[in-house]
Amino acid sequence: MTRIDRRALFASGAAAALLAATGVSATPKRGGRLRAALSLPLFDQAVAATVFDNLTEIAADGTLRGELATDWSSDATARRWRFTLRDDVTFHDGMPFDAYSLRSLAMTVEVLDTTTVDIVLDAPNPNLPYLLAHPGYEIRSDTGQGTGLYQVQKLDEGRHFIGTRVDDHWKERAGWFDSVEFVHFSSDAVRGEALRDGLVDVADVAALDQYADPRDFQTLPDGQVTTHIAATAVGVPLSVGKSWPLDNLRMAERWWLG
């Protein structure tokens, strides 16, 4: 098979040096609970991104890297893609992740062995590895279990979620919170008020409540385009993903409490 994509992997050592040079903590602290007030679509996506993994992910700097997949390549037509999978992953119920776990994808998957699969497409798609990083392509076990950094402690569908950090997860340098909590509020005003009053640490609002002190908050992903606002007590890396809100929906594994 012929490789037709080029992946630039995130260099953690260089990133740490850059963070230190700009005065941002390069060694996030472990502990605490991240609390977020979210609209319904973002609530569902954030829960999925926290509990489940994808085959690939888009890093904060926009590059593509492997998650449950370690390598991939395609044939000359970009219709048949071969993925090599991690062999050190388990679902939250203790069952091992392997090639047969990809049956949750709505695609034709041919299992070659426990760590190698071919995904066969009806039409060419040279962007398949990027597509598989998108919301909606999370990997689930037959019983609905995930492999993400946080497992479900409580889930009231569409309303309230609490997740706890998985011990000894294969992602060693990620997931700084001991737990995360997401609450759905349909009203922008209610989410903004909850943020202002310190009931949550982050909310998907584009503007602060009129009574909030701007010095206590940071707009993300940047000052020009705001999709969510976080308290300054939340530690955020220098580079924040912009493909989707909340650091590409991965705030639970990339942020920390300062």
C-alpha positions in Angstrom: 0.0 0.0 0.0 1.2 3.5 -0.7 1.1 6.2 2.0 -0.6 9.4 0.6 -0.9 11.4 3.8 1.8 13.1 5.9 1.3 13.5 9.6 3.1 16.1 11.7 3.1 14.8 15.3 2.9 17.1 18.2 6.3 17.6 19.8 5.6 17.6 23.5 9.1 18.6 24.5 9.1 21.6 22.2 5.6 22.6 23.3 6.7 22.5 27.0 9.7 24.8 26.2 7.5 27.2 24.4 4.9 27.3 27.2 7.7 27.9 29.7 9.2 30.7 27.6 5.8 32.5 27.4 5.1 32.2 31.1 2.4 29.5 30.9 2.8 26.5 33.2 4.5 23.7 31.3 3.7 21.2 34.1 0.0 21.2 34.7 -1.2 20.2 38.2 -3.3 17.1 38.7 -6.5 17.4 40.7 -9.9 19.1 41.1 -13.1 19.0 39.1 -13.8 20.8 35.9 -17.4 22.1 35.7 -18.9 23.2 32.5 -22.3 24.7 31.5 -23.1 23.7 28.0 -25.9 24.0 25.3 -27.4 20.6 24.4 -25.5 19.9 21.1 -22.2 20.7 22.8 -23.2 18.8 25.9 -23.6 15.6 23.9 -20.4 16.1 21.9 -18.4 17.0 25.0 -19.6 13.8 26.9 -18.7 11.7 23.9 -15.3 13.2 23.5 -14.6 12.7 27.2 -15.7 9.1 27.5 -14.7 7.7 24.1 -11.7 7.8 21.8 -11.4 8.1 18.0 -9.0 6.4 15.7 -7.3 9.7 15.1 -7.4 13.2 16.7 -6.7 16.7 15.6 -4.1 18.2 17.9 -4.4 21.7 19.4 -2.0 23.0 16.7 -4.2 21.6 13.9 -2.1 18.6 13.0 -3.4 15.1 12.7 -2.2 12.4 15.1 -3.1 8.9 16.0 -5.3 8.0 19.0 -6.5 4.4 19.0 -4.7 4.0 15.7 -0.9 4.2 15.6 -0.4 4.3 11.8 -2.4 4.3 8.6 -1.9 4.2 4.8 -4.1 3.9 1.7 -3.9 2.2 -1.6 -3.5 4.3 -4.8 -7.3 4.8 -5.1 -7.8 6.1 -1.5 -10.7 3.6 -1.2 -8.9 1.0 0.9 -7.2 2.2 4.1 -5.2 0.1 6.4 -5.0 1.1 10.1 -2.7 -0.3 12.8 -4.2 -0.2 16.2 -2.9 0.2 19.7 -2.5 -3.0 21.6 -2.5 -1.6 25.2 -6.0 -0.3 25.5 -9.0 -1.5 27.4 -12.6 -0.4 27.7 -13.9 1.0 30.9 -15.4 -2.4 31.9 -12.0 -4.1 31.5 -12.6 -5.7 28.1 -9.7 -5.4 25.7 -9.9 -3.1 22.7 -8.9 -4.8 19.4 -9.7 -4.7 15.7 -13.2 -6.2 16.2 -14.1 -3.2 18.3 -14.3 -1.1 15.1 -17.6 -2.7 14.3 -19.2 0.4 15.9 -18.1 2.4 12.8 -20.7 2.7 10.1 -18.2 1.5 7.5 -17.0 -1.7 5.9 -14.2 -3.0 8.2 -12.1 -6.0 7.3 -10.2 -7.5 10.2 -6.7 -8.8 9.2 -5.6 -9.5 12.8 -6.3 -8.1 16.2 -4.3 -4.9 15.6 -4.8 -4.4 11.8 -7.9 -3.6 9.8 -8.7 -2.4 6.4 -11.5 0.2 6.0 -13.0 -0.1 2.5 -14.9 2.9 1.1 -17.5 3.0 -1.6 -15.8 6.1 -3.1 -12.3 7.5 -2.8 -11.6 9.7 0.3 -8.0 10.9 0.8 -9.2 12.8 3.9 -10.5 9.7 5.7 -8.0 9.9 8.7 -9.2 13.5 9.3 -12.8 12.5 9.0 -12.3 9.8 11.7 -11.2 12.4 14.2 -14.6 14.2 13.9 -17.4 13.9 16.4 -19.6 11.0 15.6 -16.7 8.6 14.9 -16.0 7.6 18.5 -15.2 3.9 19.1 -17.7 2.0 21.3 -17.7 -1.5 22.5 -20.7 -3.8 21.9 -22.0 -2.9 25.3 -21.5 0.9 24.7 -18.3 1.2 26.8 -15.6 3.7 25.9 -11.8 3.8 26.2 -11.5 7.6 27.0 -9.6 9.2 29.9 -12.8 9.6 31.9 -15.4 7.0 32.6 -19.1 7.6 33.5 -19.9 8.0 37.1 -23.3 9.6 36.4 -25.2 10.3 33.2 -28.6 11.9 33.0 -29.0 12.0 29.2 -28.9 15.5 27.9 -28.9 17.0 31.3 -26.0 16.1 33.7 -22.8 14.2 33.4 -20.0 13.4 35.9 -16.9 11.5 34.7 -14.0 10.2 36.8 -10.4 9.9 35.7 -9.4 6.4 34.7 -6.3 5.1 36.6 -3.3 3.9 34.6 -4.7 5.1 31.3 -2.4 4.8 28.3 -2.5 8.6 27.9 0.0 9.3 30.7 0.5 13.1 30.1 -3.1 14.1 29.8 -6.3 14.3 31.9 -5.3 16.5 34.8 -8.7 16.7 36.5 -9.7 14.0 38.9 -13.3 14.4 37.6 -15.3 16.5 35.2 -18.9 17.6 35.4 -21.1 18.9 32.5 -24.5 20.5 32.9 -26.9 21.4 30.1 -28.6 24.8 30.2 -30.5 25.8 27.1 -30.4 29.5 27.9 -27.3 31.5 27.1 -28.2 33.9 29.9 -28.4 31.0 32.4 -25.0 29.6 31.3 -23.5 33.1 31.6 -25.0 33.6 35.0 -23.6 30.3 36.3 -20.2 31.2 35.0 -20.3 34.7 36.6 -21.4 33.3 40.0 -18.6 30.7 40.0 -21.0 27.7 39.8 -19.1 26.5 36.7 -15.6 27.0 35.4 -16.4 27.3 31.7 -19.5 27.9 29.6 -20.2 28.0 25.9 -21.2 31.6 25.7 -19.8 34.2 23.3 -20.1 37.1 25.8 -19.8 37.6 29.5 -22.8 38.3 31.7 -23.2 42.1 32.1 -22.4 41.9 35.8 -19.2 39.7 35.4 -15.8 41.2 36.0 -13.8 40.6 32.8 -10.6 40.3 34.8 -11.8 37.0 36.2 -12.3 35.3 32.8 -10.6 34.3 29.5 -12.3 34.2 26.1 -11.5 31.2 24.0 -10.3 30.1 21.5 -9.1 33.7 21.0 -10.1 37.3 21.4 -11.4 37.6 17.8 -13.7 34.5 17.7 -15.2 33.4 21.0 -17.1 30.1 21.3 -16.7 29.7 25.1 -15.4 31.5 28.2 -13.5 30.1 31.1 -12.5 31.4 34.5 -8.9 32.5 34.8 -8.5 29.7 37.4 -8.5 27.2 34.5 -5.1 26.5 33.1 -5.2 26.5 29.3 -2.3 25.5 27.0 -0.8 28.1 24.7 -2.3 26.4 21.6 -6.0 25.7 21.8 -7.8 23.6 19.1 -10.2 25.6 16.9 -11.8 22.8 14.8 -14.6 22.6 17.4 -15.3 24.5 20.6 -13.7 23.5 24.0 -10.3 22.8 22.5 -11.6 20.4 19.9 -14.0 19.1 22.6 -10.9 17.8 24.6 -10.8 20.3 27.4 -11.1 17.4 29.9 -7.8 16.0 28.8 -5.9 19.2 27.8 -6.8 21.7 30.5 -6.1 21.9 34.3 -6.9 23.9 37.4 -4.2 26.5 38.1 
